[in-house]
Amino acid sequence: MATYHPAGCMQLPRANAIRSRLIDIFSLIEHLQGLSQAVPRHTLRELFDPSHQRQLMLGDQHQLVRFSIKPRHVERITHARRLMSRLRVRCSQRPPLSLWAGWVLEHPLFSNFIIFLIFLNTIVLMVEIELLESTNTKLLPLKLTLEVAAWFILLVFLLEILLMWTSNFALFWMNAWNVFDFVVTILSLIPEIVVLVGVTSQSVWLQLLRICRVLRSLKLFARFRQIRVIILALVRALKSMTFLLMLLLIFFYIFAVAGVYFFEGYTRSTRQDLEYHMFFSDVLNSLVTVFILFTLDHWYALLQDVWKVPEVSRTFSSIYVILWLLLGSIIFRNIIVAMMVTNFQNIRNELNEEMTHLEVQQKAGIFKRQIIQRRQNLSPEALKSSHSKTDTRTYNVTLFGKRVFAGQLDWETHVHQNLPGLMEMDQEERVVWPRDSLFRYFELLEKLQYNLEERKRLQEFAVQALMNFEDK
Amino acid sequence: MRPKVQTGRKDTEFQAFVQRFLAGSLFKMIMISTISLNAFFVVLWTDYEIRFRLFRLLEISEILFVSIYSTEFFIKLYVDPIVYWKDGYNLLDVLIIIIISIPYALQKIKGKHYPYLNIANGLQSLRILKLITYSRGIRTLITAMGQTAYTVASVLILLFLLMYVFAILGFCLFGAPEMGDLKNWGNLAVAFFTLFSLATVDGWTDLQQELDNRNFLLSRTFTIVFILLASFIFLSMFVGVMIIHTEDSIKKFERELKVERHMILMEEKQVILKRQQEEVSHLMQTQQNVDYQSFSELVENFKKTLQHTDPMVLDDFGTSLPFIDIYLSTLDNQDTTIYKLQELYYEIVHVLSLMLEELPKQQ
């Protein structure tokens, strides 16, 4: 094959790109340097097998492996499916208990039953607390039923946790909601055990732990998807605000410690009519006072109280209070609001992005179909009029000249609008090329670029010649 | 004294060493632990009992901290004395060193019982601000917030002007020496405080009650108008302005990140392309067995090894069917346009030649 572009001709970027793609796909450089086969011949599984791996590495001098990775949208594979495809499970006589446990947990009846029990628990607790003080003997059987119900619910929750453990022990701990469930159940179990064992009630702690029964209602949060989404959004918003909160803490610290020193005179004053006397006495109180000022509550009363003491300089105390109000309450609070708003907007945009992604995919699919239809419409006519060149031209002229697409756009604009979407589309279809055809394709494509460039230049020559007609 | 030449510094090696030390993580660890320890001690000293009992520890730790801070200052100054003053965080360091030295200076100058000594002690809590230099997250936050500072300042100035107008109005209306409410509107400063209290709607009903007790006309209108203007409109405007600016700065930040990443990606791609081209030309030049004239001749042998039955599975866009369809359609379009143009040219030339033939006939 002779050279198809004269040496010293300009380099077209497109042609260069096509050539480098060719080189890349066929790994020509390694081949021309006599190095490797350059055809993907091994799979990942073979690579992980140690003996095969050694063989491969010894054969390839550079010990280089090239991977071809393609991101795919994999739908969620449940644990049950994974289990089912394991050899151990398929070859055993009876299915393992975890499969049954997983089936029970996924069953809608069971999950609805659990939700119902959580509601029942809340109601039982409410009624129990109301009846706790009354000594009406007629209500005694009611109290008994309530107690039995509470115990029953606790046992069912424990059973659920045991089921989850049999289903998959390791995965249980990786999910934060499950850990929360576990902690709540154990917390509400402890007082019962303590009472059973017979330790006489150290009333305060046991009361507190009994109250943890109430926390069981929080298990509801894990069940409903909407609440989960909101909580996740909140957690994300908080995470992005960590530095802001750290900065706020630093400012709290600064003003608290400074407050102790600034208002030393006020704390040590012997006047009897000071309302907020102990508010700046030590660091903890000062911290609480700073927080009170942050919420703008009775700050003027506090300031006027401080002014009653003559030892405290008015200027410094007012500067302190006003500065903290401006900085903390007005500026910081609004920054927090602003960051929350932007975060929620971002989350909403991300959710929208998924929707727009789907929309773009759909549009790209429609575009693809349009193209295919077009080629199909064109080819029979092109075949018909292939004997006469002028006919083809006129046919093409009539076809393309009047071709206006849906939306009144010409072909170029239509392509330009839809091309990015098409490029980003999830390529689920792969094209199988025969090797020599692929090589020829790339070669021809590169030649085509140069030919097009030449045609353009000839065109310009023709125009120039036309323009140069002079009137003599 | 280090010798300094006009064009450069003679002690470049040591300077480089010190610079490396400053940038290293050991230095950061030391500084962060020192500052945190200092902050904790400042909290401890607020309590009189602890100060009384651990007096010696207090003195020694104070000396330690001051020495560490001044060493850091001198080292950083040594590395680059002129550029040092341009960085804001270095100025913060200098400010904190000055703040640390204020109590001692005051004690020396004004004696031990100067009433404002506790204020100087209170300022020591600012030492924790040095921690900001070592935390990148807070630094980016502050730079982002710093861009909103201008807007914040303008809103505050506007609020101040509004309060000024209403303060003078209030003073004239309600601050008259006899009948007026002297405690809240007696002089301009107190009037300002009252108005600020109204703006933050804290305890404003009590203030209003006092004015009501003195039977002022218009007091209610005054108060309500001011509260609407300052609290509802101004402070809400504050929120709105901050939201917009935070959004803008975050968007700008993300855009810059994206552009940066894009540029890096493009550069890497260019590097790879260049390397490929160089290798190919290198190969073409070093072939001494047969003189290949072009790239295609070079790969002639390779092409012969390609078989039609060998499959290659590709899924990139350049070899996919939609691309081929689109490209061929676009090419067909181009062809038709050029044919049309050619027809037009022929026509032009035809018409011109006709005109040319007619010309001598007319003459």
Interface residues (C-beta under 8 A of the other chain):
Chain A: M1 A2 T3 Y4 N16 A17 I18 R19 S20 R21 I23 D24 I25 F26 L28 I29 H31 L32 Q33 V39 K70 T242 F243 L244 M246 L247 I250 Y253 I254 F255 A256 V257 A258 G259 V260 Y261 F262 E264 G265 D282 V283 L296 D297 H298 W299 Y300 A301 L303 E311 S313 F316 S318 I322 L325 L326 S329 I330 I331 N334 I335 V337 A338 M339 V341 T342 Q345 K368 I371 I372 R374 R375 L378 R393 N396 V397 F400 G401 W411 E412 V415 L419 L422 M423 Q427 E429 R430 V431 V432 W433 P434 R435 D436 S437 L438 F439 Y441 E443 L452 R455 Q459 A462 L466 F469
Chain B: A39 V42 V43 T46 D47 P115 Y116 N118 I119 N121 G122 L123 Q124 S125 L126 I128 L129 L131 I132 S135 G137 I138 T140 L141 I142 M145 V152 L156 F193 F196 S197 T200 V201 D202 G203 L235 F238 V239 M242 I243 H245 T246 E247 I250 L273 Q276 Q277 E279 V280 L283 Q293 S294 F295 S296 E297 L298 V299 E300 F302 K303 L306 Q307 H308 T309 D310 P311 M312 V313 L314 D315 D316 F317 G318 T319 S320 L321 P322 D325 I326 L328 S329 T330 D332 N333 Q334 D335 T336 I338 Y339 K340 L341 Y345 I348 V349 L352
